[in-house]
Amino acid sequence: MKLGYIGLGKMGYNMVELLLDRKHDVVVYNRSEEPVRKIAQRGARPAGSLKELVSALVPPRLVWIMVPYQAVDPVLKELMPLLAKGDTVIDGGNSPYKESIRRSKELEARGIDFLDAGVSGGPAGARSGACIMAGGRKEVFQKFEALFRDLSVPDGYGYMGRSGAGHFVKMVHNGIEYGMMQALAEGFAVLKASEFGLDLLKITDVYNHKSVIESRLVGWLQAAFVQSAGRLCTVWRGARGNLGIGCPERGRDVDRRGRKGTRSSHADHPGRARLPSPVTEKPKLYGQAHIRDAEPVRRTCSAVIITLSEALPQTNKT
């Protein structure tokens, strides 16, 4: 299948690699040129502009957009005048579902079909096969079902319903994911604060061998414990803007192997939200931005959980 692909971030680049592996003919455009040059060496056709991308496609065209949700409208504003009746646009990012409903109406008024596709699995899933939740008119989904099949793990895709349904199901998926992250963070905070001197790395290993809470998230937590704790706060700083909470930075050990770390009190930084106690406070939701802008948070999931498990017991001490 020949298609245009807009957006070569970690998800988009890996997804295009998978499409090329599955023998699809892909014309690619990205705002920065380096990913385009790099993926062209793998066999993708480079385009220097959206106009060039559309010109390289034969009607009826298919264009997959994989950009941050804030960029979807600017991309569509430039793209729509270039498309024609019978063309199709798929938004594979984390767009709010109500925006997807609006966009489907705007595009269909021009005779352009629209599908909203929630994609789960992170960059690794994008490369080897993701989980995809699609919304839009069913006949449009069926037209491109082979594409969704090629981008997914076996049985890992499905039609969710009318326009907006794909991104709605993905939004709820993200909310469940972050709730699970919160539960792991609070649970490991309790384990760490206990009187037993528990080996948290060993616990993650045991938990992830056929326990009820066995999961990819527990596996990521295990990986985070293995990583250098000295690097975790560096990763955390890149995520804390999305999470709305701070990083332990001065004054305490953060490495189980004896390396010194740093932590600052939240009182020193009144602009940061104080981490909730895992025992005495109601768990805090860190904002709807979690659901609306999933990828930056998912990429730092391991660092978030481990930093919470390190920091939470300390916030109970004065």
N, C-alpha and C positions, 0 to 999 in steps of 0.2 A: 504494500500500500504506500502511496506517496502522500506525504503530508508536510506542512510547515510547522516548525517548532520554535516558539519564542520563549527565551529564558533559559540560560545555561548556568544556573547556580548548582549547588551540590545535588539537589534532586533532579533538576532538568538535565544536567550533563550526564548523570548516570542513567537516566531514563532513555536518553538518545543513544547511549552506548548499547543498551539492551535492545532498542528498536533496530539498530544496525546489525546486531547479532542475529536478530530474527528476520533479517533481509528486507526490512522496510527501507524505502527511499525517502530520506529526511533532508529537508532544506531548513537550515538553522539560522536564527538571528539572535544576537545578544547585544545589549547596550555597550559593553566593553568587548573589544575585539579578540583578546587573547584566547578565551574559551572557544570562540568560533574557529580560529586558526588551528587550535589543538584538536578539536573534534573533526575538523575537515581531514586531518591526517588519518582518521579512522574510517573515512568514507562518506561523511555527511557533506552536503552541498552548502557552502557558505553563502550568506546573503549580507550585504552591507547596510541594508535598510529594510523596513517593512515593505516598501514598494517593490524592492528587488525580490524579497521573499515571495510575495503574492504573484509577481510576474513569472516566477519559476514554477508555479503550480498550474496544473491544467484544470479548468472547471469541470465538474463541481469540486471546489477546493475544500480541504480540511486543514484547519489551523489549530494547534494545541498551544495554549498559553500556560506557562509555568513560571509566574512571577509573584512577588509579594502582593498580598491582597490590596495594598494601597496603590499599587501600580496598574491594576487591571483596567480601571477606567481610562487613564491616560493612554494605555496601549490600545484599547478598543476605540477611543476617539480618533486615533490615527489610522487604525486598521479598517474600521467599518466602511469609509468611503472607497477603499480599495477592493472590497469584496462585492459579490453580486448575488442575486437571488439563486438559491440552491446550494450555496456554500455553507459550511458548518464550522462553528467555533466551539472548542472544548476548553473550559477553564479547569485546570487540574490543581490549582492552588487552594489555599485555606480562606476563600472568600466567605464573608457572612452570607448565610443562606438567603436573607431578604434581598441582598444586593444581587444575588444570582437570579432571583425571581424577576427583579426589575430589569436586569440585563437581558434575560430571555425575551421579555416583552419588547424591549427596544430593538433587539436583533430580528426577532420574528416579524416585526412591523416592516422590516426591509426585505423579508423573505429569506433571512439567514437563520439557519438552525443553530441551536445552542444546547450544549450538555454541560452540567456541572458535575465534576468528578472529584470526590474526596479520596485522597491517596494516603494510605498509611503504610509504615514500614521504614521510614527514614531513608537516607541515602543508600544504605545497604539494600533495602527492599527495592528501591528504584533501579538498582543495578541488576539484581538477581530475580526480581519478581515481587511486586507489591500487593497490597490489598486495596481494591478500588471499589468505591461506592458511587454509582452514577445516577444522576437525575436528569429529567427532560422528557421529551416525547418518546414513547416507547419505540416507535418505528425508527426514530433516529438512532437510538441506542442499538437496536438490532442491526442497523446498517453498518455500524462500526464495532460490533461485538467481537469480531476477530482481533481488532486492535487491542481492546481491553483484555482479551484472553492472553495475548502475547506479552502484555505488560504486567501480568499478575502471576502469582503462584498458582498452582493447580486449584481450581474451585475458589480462587481468592478474589472474585469480582462479582458484582451483581447489580441489577437494576432496582433502584430504591423507590422510584415513583416520579411524579411530575417535576417540573423545574424547581430547583431549590432543595429537593429531597436528598440528593447526594451530599451536598454541603451541610445540610441539617444533620444527617446521620453522622457525618464526620465530626461536626461540632460536638455532638453528644459524646462520641468516641473520645474526643480530646478531654472533655470534662471528666469522664470516667478515668482516663489516664492520669490526670493531675490529682484526682481524688486518691487514686492508688499510690501515687508518689507521696502525697501528704501522709497517708497511712503508714507507708514504709518509713518515712522520716521520723514520725512520732514513735513508731514501734521501736526503731533502732535507738532512738534517744532514750527510751525507757530501759532497753537492754544495756546500753552503755552506762547509765546512771545507777545500775543495780549494784548490789554488794558482792556479786559473784566474779568480777573481773573477767567478763566473758570475751571470747575471741569472736569478734563480729564477722571477720572474714570467714571463719569456719561455719558460723551460723548461716551466712548467705549460701554457702555450698550445700549445707544440709537442707535448708529450705527449698533449694532448687532441684531436689531429687525426689520428685513425685509427691511433695506436700501439696496441700490445697492451695497454697499461695505461690506455687511454682510459676514463674513467668519470666518474660524477657526483661521486665523492670528489675526483678531480683538479680538477674544475670548482669544487668548494667551496674547495679549496686555493687555486686561482687567485683566487677572489673574496676570500679572506682576505688575500692579498698586496696586493690593491687597497685594502682597507679601511685606515683609520687604525690604525697599530700602537699608538698611544697608547690606543686603545679596546680592544685585544685582551686586555690583562691584566685589564681590568674585566670582560669577558665570561668570561675564564678563571676569575676568582675565583668566579663562580657555578657553574662546572662542577667545580672541583678537589675538592670534597667527594665527588662521584661517582667521580672518577678516582683519588683517593688520592695525588695528586702536587701539587707546588707550582707557583707562578707566578714567573717571573723578575720581581723587583720593584725592585732598586736597583743602580746602578753601571755600566750599560753602555748603548750605543746599541741601540735596537730598531727603528729606522725606517730603511729604505734611503735615504730622502730627506734624512736628516741630523737629524731630530728626536731629542731626547734622551729616553731611557727609563731605567728603573731596574731593578736586579736585586739580590737578596740571595743570599748563598751558602746552600746547604742546611745547611751546618754551623751557621749562625745559627738554623736552625729544625729541631731534631732530630726533631720530630714528623712532618716531611714525608718522604716516600719520595724517595730520590735518583734522578734520571733516569738510566737506563742509558746507557752509551756505545754508540753505534751500531756500533762496530767491535770493541771489546775485551770486551764483556760479552754474555752471552746475553740476548736481548730479554725484558723483564719483562712478565708479564701483570698487569694492574692489579686483578684481582679479579672474582669471579663477579657482583658487583653490576652490571657492564657489561651482562651478558646479562639480568639480572633487571629492571633499571630502565633501559630503553634510551633513552627519550625525552629526559631532560635531557642525556644525552651526545650524542645525535644533533644536538640543536639547537645544540651548541657545537662540532660536528665541525671546522669551518673554523678556529676559534680554537685548538682543541687541536693540530691539525697544524702550524699556523704557529708556535705558541709552542714546540712541541717542536723544530721545525726551527731556531728561533732559539736555544733554550736548550741543546740537546744538545752542540754543539761547545764551549760554554763549560764544561760540566761536566767536560771532559777536561783543563782547564787549572787549575793550582794557583798 
